[in-house]
Amino acid sequence: MKLGIALRNMGPQSEPEVLFACARAAEEAGLDDLWVADHLAIPPDDAEGSNGRYLDPLATLATLSGVTRRIGLGTAVLNLPYRPALPTAKWVATIQELSGGRLRLGVGLGWMEPEFRALGVPRAERGRRADQVLELLRRCFAGDEIVENGQPFLFRPRPPAPPILVGGGPPHALARAVRFGDGWMPIGVDPGQLAGPIAELARRAREAGRTPLEVVCMVPTRGDEPADETAAKLRALRDVGVTHAIAALGRYPDAGAYRRVAESLGGAVRARLAQ
């Protein structure tokens, strides 16, 4: 099982000195990847914990690619209906190029109604708009010359495509993952509730002639729980087919607290998972 960690790109934890120190701590702890979230327009009555301060996830990962060297850089998740397709594809290719192929592109449809209103995007169109972005992403990474809106153009740089991990619930997210993606990011972490959808995902992939897809799961973590407890939680998810876990800490007070959790995950927890 791969093991990553969420990095808060919101609230006071997103101040540059804290953000950079946490990213380096995750890398030094030997974790596989770190993941940031996506919100563009937090309404005042829903700003508790962040005060409305959110860094753009793609700009954040582009910056973090310069202060780290090995660790993977993921979005959990990038809300595709919020963004135009071609500029998004260019952002994705640029981060993948400059990071040396470390991007992991978790994608979703978005859910917060005030954000859709602020963007002037009808929430009812979110599935169609997300599919348009995904379809273009696949074409852009498949060949240098693309045609969009009747206009041929060169899509370069064209590094190897990052893995696309589709977030959301079944059945639509499963179908979208098999059609466009390399994995599924489910909502919820109850092994009993995940077993059936994971089996369904495997069936759909076989029928489509595809190799098994990844299952990447955000796992809430207190930060002070014993390594044995965390490892048992992760082992139960692994047993039902989760291939990649992301520890989601919530609000850590500072970079020192984040480092302690990262070191536990990369050391004691990983060792127990290997037993």
C-alpha positions in Angstrom: 0.0 0.0 0.0 1.3 3.4 -0.9 1.1 6.0 1.8 0.7 9.8 1.4 -0.3 12.7 3.5 -2.6 15.7 3.0 -1.1 19.2 3.2 -3.3 22.1 4.2 -3.2 24.8 1.5 -5.7 26.8 3.5 -5.8 28.8 6.7 -2.7 29.7 8.7 -1.0 26.4 7.7 -0.8 27.7 4.2 1.6 30.5 5.1 4.7 30.0 2.9 7.2 29.1 5.7 4.8 26.5 7.2 3.8 25.1 3.9 7.4 24.6 2.7 8.5 23.1 6.0 5.6 20.6 6.0 6.3 19.6 2.4 10.0 19.0 3.2 9.0 17.0 6.3 6.8 14.7 4.3 9.5 14.1 1.8 12.2 13.5 4.5 9.8 11.0 6.2 9.8 8.9 3.1 6.1 9.2 2.3 5.0 8.6 -1.2 3.2 11.8 -1.9 1.5 14.9 -0.5 -1.9 16.2 -1.5 -3.7 19.6 -1.5 -7.3 20.5 -1.8 -9.3 22.9 -4.1 -11.7 25.7 -3.2 -11.9 29.0 -5.1 -14.7 31.0 -3.4 -15.5 30.2 0.3 -18.5 32.2 1.5 -18.1 34.1 4.8 -20.5 31.9 6.7 -18.4 28.8 5.8 -15.0 30.1 6.5 -14.3 28.7 10.0 -10.9 27.2 10.1 -9.6 28.8 6.9 -10.9 32.4 7.1 -11.5 32.1 3.4 -7.7 31.7 2.7 -7.1 29.0 0.1 -4.1 28.8 -2.1 -4.8 27.6 -5.7 -3.9 23.9 -5.8 -2.1 23.9 -9.1 0.0 27.0 -8.3 0.8 25.4 -4.9 2.0 22.2 -6.4 4.0 24.0 -9.0 5.8 25.9 -6.2 6.3 22.8 -4.1 7.9 21.0 -7.0 10.7 23.5 -6.6 11.2 22.9 -2.8 11.1 19.1 -3.0 12.9 16.6 -5.1 11.3 13.1 -4.8 7.8 13.2 -3.3 4.7 12.9 -5.4 2.4 16.0 -5.7 -1.3 15.4 -5.8 -4.7 17.2 -5.9 -7.4 15.8 -3.8 -9.3 16.8 -5.7 -9.2 19.4 -8.5 -12.7 20.5 -9.3 -12.8 20.3 -13.0 -16.1 22.2 -13.7 -14.5 25.3 -12.2 -11.8 25.6 -14.9 -11.6 25.9 -18.7 -10.3 22.8 -20.3 -7.3 23.9 -22.3 -5.7 26.2 -19.7 -6.1 23.4 -17.2 -4.4 20.9 -19.5 -1.5 23.4 -19.9 -1.2 23.8 -16.1 -1.2 20.0 -15.7 1.5 19.4 -18.4 3.6 22.2 -17.0 3.6 20.9 -13.4 4.3 17.4 -14.7 7.2 18.6 -16.8 8.8 20.9 -14.2 8.4 18.3 -11.3 10.0 15.5 -13.2 6.7 13.5 -13.5 5.6 13.7 -9.9 2.0 14.9 -10.4 -1.0 12.8 -9.3 -4.1 14.4 -10.6 -7.1 13.7 -8.4 -10.2 15.2 -10.0 -13.8 15.8 -8.9 -17.0 17.6 -9.9 -17.2 20.1 -7.0 -20.1 20.3 -4.6 -20.3 23.7 -2.9 -23.2 25.7 -4.4 -21.8 29.2 -3.5 -18.7 28.4 -5.5 -20.7 27.5 -8.6 -22.7 30.8 -8.2 -19.5 32.8 -7.8 -18.1 31.3 -11.0 -21.3 31.6 -12.9 -21.2 27.9 -13.7 -24.5 25.9 -13.5 -24.1 23.2 -10.9 -26.3 20.9 -13.0 -23.7 21.0 -15.8 -20.8 19.8 -13.6 -20.7 16.3 -14.9 -20.7 17.3 -18.6 -18.1 20.0 -18.0 -15.8 17.6 -16.1 -16.0 15.1 -18.9 -15.0 17.8 -21.4 -11.9 18.6 -19.5 -11.0 14.9 -19.0 -11.5 14.2 -22.7 -9.2 17.0 -23.7 -6.6 16.0 -21.2 -6.5 12.5 -22.7 -6.1 13.9 -26.2 -3.5 16.4 -25.2 -1.2 13.8 -23.7 -1.8 11.3 -26.6 -0.2 13.4 -29.3 1.7 16.7 -30.0 -0.9 18.1 -32.5 -4.4 18.7 -31.2 -7.5 20.1 -32.8 -9.9 22.1 -30.6 -12.8 24.2 -31.8 -11.6 23.5 -35.3 -8.1 24.9 -34.7 -5.0 22.7 -34.9 -2.3 23.5 -32.5 0.8 22.0 -30.9 0.5 20.9 -27.3 4.0 21.1 -25.9 5.6 20.3 -23.6 4.0 16.9 -23.5 5.6 14.9 -20.7 4.2 11.5 -19.7 0.6 11.8 -18.6 0.1 12.0 -14.8 -2.2 9.3 -13.3 -5.8 10.6 -13.2 -7.8 9.6 -10.1 -11.5 10.2 -10.3 -13.2 11.2 -7.1 -16.8 10.7 -6.1 -19.4 8.0 -5.4 -20.6 5.1 -7.5 -21.9 4.5 -10.1 -21.0 7.6 -12.0 -17.4 8.0 -10.6 -16.7 4.3 -11.3 -17.8 4.7 -14.9 -15.8 8.0 -15.3 -12.7 6.3 -13.7 -12.8 3.4 -16.2 -13.4 5.7 -19.2 -10.9 8.5 -18.4 -8.9 7.6 -15.3 -6.2 5.4 -13.8 -7.9 5.1 -10.4 -10.8 6.0 -8.1 -10.8 8.2 -5.1 -13.9 7.1 -3.1 -15.9 9.2 -0.6 -15.8 7.5 2.8 -13.4 5.0 4.4 -15.6 2.3 5.8 -14.1 -1.0 4.6 -17.5 -2.7 4.7 -19.0 -0.1 2.4 -16.0 0.1 0.1 -15.7 -3.6 -0.7 -18.7 -3.8 -3.0 -17.8 -0.7 -5.1 -14.2 -1.7 -5.4 -15.2 -5.1 -6.7 -17.6 -3.3 -9.1 -14.7 -1.1 -10.3 -12.6 -4.2 -11.0 -15.4 -5.8 -13.0 -15.9 -2.7 -15.1 -12.2 -2.4 -15.8 -12.0 -6.0 -16.9 -15.0 -5.6 -19.2 -13.3 -2.5 -20.7 -10.1 -4.5 -21.3 -8.2 -2.4 -18.8 -5.7 -3.4 -16.1 -6.8 -3.0 -12.5 -7.2 0.6 -11.4 -5.8 2.2 -8.3 -8.1 2.9 -5.3 -6.8 6.0 -3.4 -8.5 6.8 -0.1 -8.4 9.8 2.1 -8.1 8.5 5.7 -8.9 10.9 8.6 -6.1 10.8 11.2 -6.1 12.5 14.6 -2.3 12.9 14.6 -1.9 11.6 18.1 -3.2 8.1 17.6 -0.9 5.2 18.3 0.9 3.7 15.2 -0.8 0.3 15.8 -4.2 1.9 15.6 -3.4 3.7 12.4 -1.8 0.6 10.9 -4.9 -1.5 11.8 -7.1 1.1 10.1 -5.0 1.1 6.9 -4.7 -2.7 6.9 -8.5 -3.1 6.9 -8.7 -0.8 3.9 -5.9 -2.7 2.1 -7.7 -5.9 2.7 -10.8 -4.7 0.7 -8.7 -3.4 -2.2 -7.5 0.1 -1.3 -4.0 0.5 -2.9 -3.1 3.9 -1.7 -4.0 5.8 1.5 -3.7 9.5 2.2 -3.5 10.5 5.9 -5.8 13.6 6.4 -4.7 15.4 9.6 -7.2 18.2 9.9 -5.8 21.3 11.6 -2.3 20.7 12.8 -0.9 23.6 14.9 2.5 24.0 13.2 5.1 22.4 11.1 6.6 20.6 14.1 3.4 18.8 14.8 3.0 17.9 11.1 6.6 16.5 11.0 5.9 14.2 14.0 2.9 12.7 12.2 4.8 12.4 8.9 7.7 10.6 10.7 5.3 8.2 12.4 3.6 7.4 9.2 6.8 6.9 7.3 8.4 4.9 10.1 6.4 3.0 12.7 3.1 2.8 10.7 4.8 1.7 7.5 6.8 -0.9 9.3 3.6 -2.3 10.9 1.9 -2.4 7.5 4.8 -4.5 6.2 4.5 -7.1 8.9 
